[in-house]
Amino acid sequence: MPSSVSISLVILVWITTIIIINHVGSANTSTVAKPQSPPLAQEAKALNQTEWWWWNEESTSSHCKWHGIVCNDGGSVIEINLSRTYWYEEAQLRNFSFSSFPNLVGFKLAGMGLYGSIPPEIGSISKLTYLNLSWNSLSGELPLSLAKLTQLEKLDISFNQMSGPIPLQLGNLSSLVELYLAGNYFSGTIPSTLGLLTCLTHLDLHSNQINGTIPSEIYNLKNLMAVDLGTNNLLGPISSKIGKLKNLVSLDLSNNMLTGPLLHTLSCLTNLTHLFLYSNKINSPIPLEIGEMRELRHLDLHNSSLSGSIPSTLGLLTCLIYLDLGSNQINGTIPSEIHNLKNLMNLYLDTNNLISPISPKIGKLKNLVSLDLSNNMLTRPLFHTLTNLRSLVNLHLGGNFFNGTIPTEICDIKGLMTLDLGENNLSGPLPYELSQLTRLQYLNLSSNKLSGRILANLQNLVHLSVLDLSLNKLSGPLPTQLMNFHALEQLLLSHNNLTGSIPRVAYPFKLTTIDLSHNLLSGEIPPQLGNLSFLRYLDLSNNNFTGNIPPNLVFWRQMNLSYNSLTGPLPEDFCYYFGPETIMGNKDLLCEKNIPAYSKSTENVTKWIKIILPIVISFIFLLLGIVLLSRQKIIENTKNILIYLNRKIFKLALESNHSLTNQQL
């Protein structure tokens, strides 16, 4: 039998255990039931009111676990990121309670469908360092309260519909490192106060309506690495102070109205890798000092009214990958030093006044993918040199004065996808080896003196989308094999001496344009052409086609069948969709009901219009006269009635007064 002491100990332990368990349970219960502090509850409520998290249930999910929400250790929201995750209809910033988030540091709502204006309350988020509202439909002016966000390091409101001037107050954002306002409708000048943003490394204002000159204060921003002011209305010369931006890596001033000259101080930008000055009015030569910008990868100066010759110092830019000097007034020859640009992949020198010779050293540009020398005054063939460019994909040599035959060596560049030799003086037959260029998508040999037949083996060019052999001296029939170009969209064979009929086969369904005009083709128009649902332009004019017009050709947008020998009645509604120029020069073409198309019937209609129209107009004036006379008569009758009533009333009043007087007497 246990002692009383043992029993007492057991009872004591049991009581102690019960007390501890009750205490722990009470503590846990109090923890679960503990409500959020008022500021945190206010944050949760504010998030729910936006309805941007409509798929979350307020009662079962902590807002810190919602998508795009980041909280600190205390449970307060410090970051909101909903960029491009969902598209929200009718989402507006005015639904967001900015004052409810005192600890918010990052606010990113890019591409989520916001519209409306940016409310001035946004200035109340004093701790904000990152604000991205890009790629939305926000409109109105930038609120001046943005200037209160003095801790802001990145501001991105690009690609919206914002308008008005850029506020001077943005100069107060002393911590700003990146400013992106591109792709809006901002107008006015660039505020000089942006020169106070000494921490700025990225400034992007491109694609707006900004005018005036570039303020000189911008050149004090020594930390700038990227500046894009392209596609605005900026004018005036490029300041020599631009050489002070020695940390600049990318500079884009394209598509403005800036004037020259190109300054030698640009050579001070030795860290520059991308320089875009195209589509301005520079109107000066390219300075020799450009060769000192050894880090350049992309140099685009096209359409800038540049003059003079290409400086040989360009050959020092051995890092260059992209060079575009097209659409200028550059003359002289292509300097042989160009062959030093071993990394060059894209070379555009088109639409200038360059002359031959071209150094055979151009064949050393082994990495060249695109070469455009079109629309110059080159005369001497360089095809044998180009065969070394085995990486070449796009070759444009049109609009020059090359003569002789198309060399077969050019067909050794097996990777060619674009070949343009149009508008030269090339002669002779089409080389059989053209069929080896099986990756070709665009072939332009137009406006030459090529002769002979169109080769049937061109059917091997299965990727061809544009075939232009117009304005040559080609003869013979159209090969049936041409219809094997399943990717063909444009077939341009006009102004040749082609004979025979159009093949009655299934045509490439992607065809949008067919021009066979000014040839010697004959026979009937095949109805298969009417099955091409994408066809938008058909020109068969100036041939010898006979027979009827297929009824299923009626609905094409543009068509020219003039000057053939077509006969028979026109399809139904043809005269409704097309004018007389479409079929002029044919004989005996009849509209429906055998009325000659646009001849006597048109004259008769015009004659009847001349007779009937004056009668109708006279009748209308007659009706108007009757209405006016009737109205005048009604007015006069009304006046007479009123006069009569007035007299009656006056008479009654006198009689009443007279009767009253007698009674008094």
C-alpha positions, 0 to 999 in steps of 0.5 A: 500500500503506497504511502501518503507522501507518494500519493501527495506527490502524484496529486501535486504533479497532476495538478501542476500538469493541468495548470501548465496545459491550461496556460499554454492553451490559453496563450495559443488561443490569445495568439490566434485571436489577436487582431492586427494592429490598426495600421496593418489592418488599414493596409489590408483594407486598402488592398481589398478596396482596389479589387486588384486581388479579387481572387483572394478571400480577405477572411482566409488569406493574409495579404502578405501572402498575396501575389506581388505583395512583399511585407517586412518583418512587422507585416507592413507592405513594402513592395507591390509588383503586379507587372504584366501578370494580369490585365485589369479592366477599369483599373485606376490609380484613384482606387489606391489609398497611397496614404495607407502604405507609409513603408512602401518602397517599391511600386510596380504596376507596368502593363496591367491596364491602368487608365485615368490620371495619376492622382496627386496623393502619390506624393504621400509615399515618402519612402518610395524608391522605385516607381514603375507605371509603364505600358499602361493607358494613363493620361493627363499631366504629371502631378507636381506632387511627384517632386515630394518623392525625394528618395526615388531612385527609378521613375518609369512612366514610359509608354502611356498617354501622358501629356503636358510639359515635363514639370520643372519640379522633377529637378527636386528628385535628387536621388533619382538614378533612372528617368524614363518618360518615353512614348508619351505626348509630353510637349514643351522643352526639356526643363533645365532643372533636370541638370540638378539630377547629378545621380542620373545614369539613364535619361530616356525621353524618346518618342514625345513631342518635345521641342526646343534645344537640348539645355546645356545643363544636361551636359553637367550630368557626369554620371550619365551612361544612356541618353535617348532623346530620339523622335522628338522635335529638337532643333539647333546644333549639337553642343560641343559640351557633349564631350563632357559626358565621358561615361556615356555608353549609348546616345540616341538623338535620332529623328529630330531636326538637329543641325550640324556640324558633327563635332570632333568633341564626339570623339571624347566619348570614348566609352560610347558603344551605340551612337544614333544620329540618323534622320537629322539635318547634320549637313556636314562631313563625318569628322576624322576624329570619329575613329577615336571612338574605339568602343563603338558597336552600332553607328547609325547616321543614315538620312542626315544630309551628310556630305563629303567622303567616308573617312578612312579612320572608320577602319579603326572601329574594329568593334563595329557590328552595325554601320549605316551611312545610307540616304546621305550625300556621301561621295567618293569611293569606299575606303579599303580600310573598311576591310579591317572591321572584321566584326561587322555584320551589317553595312548600309551605304545605300542611296549616296553618290559612291563610285567604283572601284570597290576594293576586293578587300571587302571580301574579308568581311567574313561575318557580314550578314547584310550588305546594301550598296544600292542606289549609288553610281557603282559601275564595275562588277564586284560579284567575284569578290562577294562570293567570299562572304559566305555568311551573307543573307541580304544583298542589295546592289540595285540602282547602280550601273552594273553591266554584263551577265549575272555571274554564276559565282553569286549563286555560291552564297547559299545562305542568301535570303534577299537578292536585289540586282534590280535597276542595273544594265545586266543582260543575258539569260537568267543563270541556271544556278539561281535554283541553288539559292534554296533559302531565297525569299526575295528576288529582284532582277527588274529593270535590266536587259535580261533575255531568254526564258524564265527557267522552270528550275526556279521551282526549287526556290520553295521559300520565295515570297517575292519574284520581280522580273519586270521590265526586262526582255524575257520571252517564252511562256510562263512555266507551270512550275512557277505555281509551285512557289507555295510561299509566293505573295508577289509575282511581278513579270510585267513589261516583258515579251512573254507569250502563251496563256496563263497556266490553268493550275492551282496557284499559291494561296498566299498571292496578294499581287499578280502583275503580268501587264505589258506582255504578249500573253493570250488565251482566256483568263483562268477562273482559278485566279478567282480562288485566291482569297488573299489577292488584292491586286491583279494587272493583266492589262496590255496583253491579248487575252480573249473570252469572258471575264470569270465571274469570281474576279468581281470582288478584288480591290484593284484590277486592271484588264484594259487593252486586251481582246476580252468579249462577252457580257460582264459579270454581275455587279462588275460595273458597280465595283469597277470604273471604266478604266478597268476594261477600257481598250477592249471590244464589245464588252457588255454590261448585264442586259446587253447594255454596252459598258459605260458608253451610250447607257452612261450618256443616256443617264446623263441626258435624263439627269439634265432633263429631270433635275431642273424640273425637280428643283422647280417643283421644290421651289414651287412647294416652298412658295406655296408653304410660305404664301399659306403661312403668310395667309394664316398670319393675316387671318390670325391678325384679323381674328385678334382685331375682331376679338379686341373690338368685341371685348372693348364693346362689351366693356363699354356696354357693361359700364353704361349699364352699371351707371344707369343702375346707380342713377 
